[in-house]
């Protein structure tokens, strides 16, 4: 692909995808920017149609769609997977699209607060929506009939699979994994590496998204017997929001900016790199943590209502 | 079958308070301790009120000389500290200590001796605060004690009294939090699922969990402050790389939740009284969710006390928006109460009057709260009397009025006698009118520029009239509480007898006599709905476990104090808990602490050491499992047929839950220390400070590696314990102890070898503090592991009961020590290389 070379030597995304970015005015005298975005461009038109992402997301959509179609044709619409869960699944996929294909992705090379928003959409919007959508169930139904139980019972294939399955439901390990991934990618070394190397950047996004899915699954999965007791789930979300908040606070209050790579990029938006980082920190501190609160509140409300009715005496913990 | 009289007599014999003068010091019954908490807190309330009246006298006329500026500073510091730390929190704790068990249908709190310990530390802490008056060096840096004003350069010994007294009070708060959380989760009546629990208990549960985080952070902050003042560390000294704002962060991380720690139980009282008077409580789920959201959000908002400290401008609008989230949650509760009362004809008795007063005042205070959540407005009125007016509306409206309502509501239960409604109304109106006369003009004074915390004001401001009104109002307001005390006295002497349920309340405390018998419930009541006193739900089937458990404990046990343990969520009976009787140990431990702290004040560090060792020795004796008790419990037949064990283990046991709370406290302390480290790191231009090299890795890696080895050893010990292999257990335990001791030796050696001291710079202070913290944790852990090893070695009992529990608790703690070691290693040794 004969793209323009950005200031830091990487092929900018916008030029990789050719003509999709419509350069308004056509003057094009502005200095080439790492994101390929130029002053005067209409930012909402700066879409990044990455072939791989489109392919993977399309495949997933088709897969889940097939599963849903087969399930509902057999059991009736809304059976097995309620309509709202299917809608959540679709919304989750749409949120991933929003994060990875929209101007959020293009501008995240210039502005750390946009990058932060992108990560927030991946981890705190797309991931919980996907988990609510019961993707595993839909995926299994898309398979030919005789494969379903075989694939669905993968934890019983061998010991390693079983151990993996159990580890993926261990709240301690998943809590820690989520925390390490969240904090780790904000170390200046890793964060900036992701900005210069598209492969590392993809790994960053993938690891954010997948660990977030594992994280939310523990708290709000549709299989009640597998997920954490909602009372503990609230604490699990609370402690995570606390440490995420501390990271946001450090970003907001830091006297120097952490990622020199943004120098010279943020000014186009009338923000100094430090201000840009403060904005990013505040986004992490408040809107992102608000998601945990809202989810915790919803989880809690449904739990309490169930407990009032509970005449059953069963031991939970 | 025994008859009721005989059964209650037998129960009373075992539950009654110890007799005689000295017996008074060994009481552990929750009702007696609850009353002590409330009486002590009310006494401090009156003292704090007198301090406020003195200040009002000073401010009646411009340029008054009634108080010197110095005295004025001391008075507002002591007034604020007293009301926040010595009145509001302990008063609500006292109410919880008294009423939580009764409301939940249990016979006592989960850890009776711990409640006594909480009371003594609270009392001693309060006395330390006020001892400063005798020394003539009273704390004067304000109730939030901002550094550098509270540092030793700018304030005298008074702040030592403040910091040490506060530490004792915090300890009491943390202890009460553990008590409350475990009681609410494990001591509920059978069938009282979390969804049927009274709202008051919900608020106390939320407050308990919040206190574990908030009070621990404050304890760490005051410890750092006291270290700066006495040991020469540099945490808050910017000249040596410390940070003044670090104090504000740590303080407000406690201070903002603190507001809700006071306010949430008050809303619990409101929900209770509104529910009783309107014969319904609408929106149970909404109210519990609002409690949860308030508790959750309150931890994210501490920075909104710091708008004027130079927070980035871009972030301010976020805070403003987030602050409004609390308003949403509070608003939902207010609407639930209004809706419950709507269309009903509640009789306007004093308890309800105070609640209605609360609604009016709190909504007004909430409005000004929304105003100052708007940043430009806050800049304008910050540190003026507008703020004084706002937080008195919120705190008095939000806590004192509901509390007074609660006292009028519950005192008949405590004393068995009704209060006089006429005097009650008089007290309410004096309080309501006096309150508004005092604090409403302060809004205007603030607008016109009267700054808070200044001992006088110039005539040119033109607000003499307002100040005179405020002073008169303050006296009227104070008079209201004298009326209340008079009412109480009259009622104790000649009050009409209160029956079981004078208000027709719905919660379990109204199902027993007033005052309640020493054992409270003859048998655990079976609960099948949210309003056990209003609806007699149909009885369950005969085979129902809840019914059977209630029958087993009817009039039982009579040889020891026992209570039913239920499962944390669904309140299914799980076992019978032994509760200890009267004991002097709580008093002795807190006396030891008090002497240790006083010795710090007088710089007699040897005495501190001796007293601390004494306190630890008594504590060890306290915690050591009593062989006779265990033998007695093992031979008991009670509940055996019904499958209700007495020596329970794991998450069935209250001890296990108490340990989880303890680990939460320790983890919070570690997190606060780590926060301090990275906060100071964030602002340092070079790290480590003063051009030091980052610490070498190899030696510390070996040191901290020994902790990992000990963790593996404990894992092995547990396996051997389950397998019953006696020799392997001893080998594994020895490995744990040796590697733990090796860690201690290496860590201390590492500290001795350091090229800097804790006085040189904040980095040095942090380095020493973190190292010492993990070393002390290890030492405590080793003591536990060692005692577990001795017990396994010396006793050849079956390994199912209390020995198994001890293994579980020891393992939890030691694994925590290992994890804390990994965190400390990452912070101190790895982070300088990657950041």
Interface residues (C-beta under 8 A of the other chain):
Chain A: X187 X188 X189 X229 X231 X234 X235 X238 X241 X242 X245 X246 X249 X250 X252 X253 X254 X255 X275 X278 X279 X281 X282 X283 X285 X286 X287 X289 X290 X292 X293 X296 X297 X300 X301 X303 X304 X305 X306 X307 X308 X309 X310 X311 X312 X313 X314 X315 X316 X317
Chain B: X191 X193 X194 X195 X196 X209 X284 X285 X288 X289 X292 X293 X296 X297 X299 X300 X303 X311 X312 X314 X315 X318 X319 X321 X322 X325 X528 X530 X544 X545 X546 X567 X568 X569 X570 X572 X574 X651 X675 X678 X679 X682 X683 X834 X835
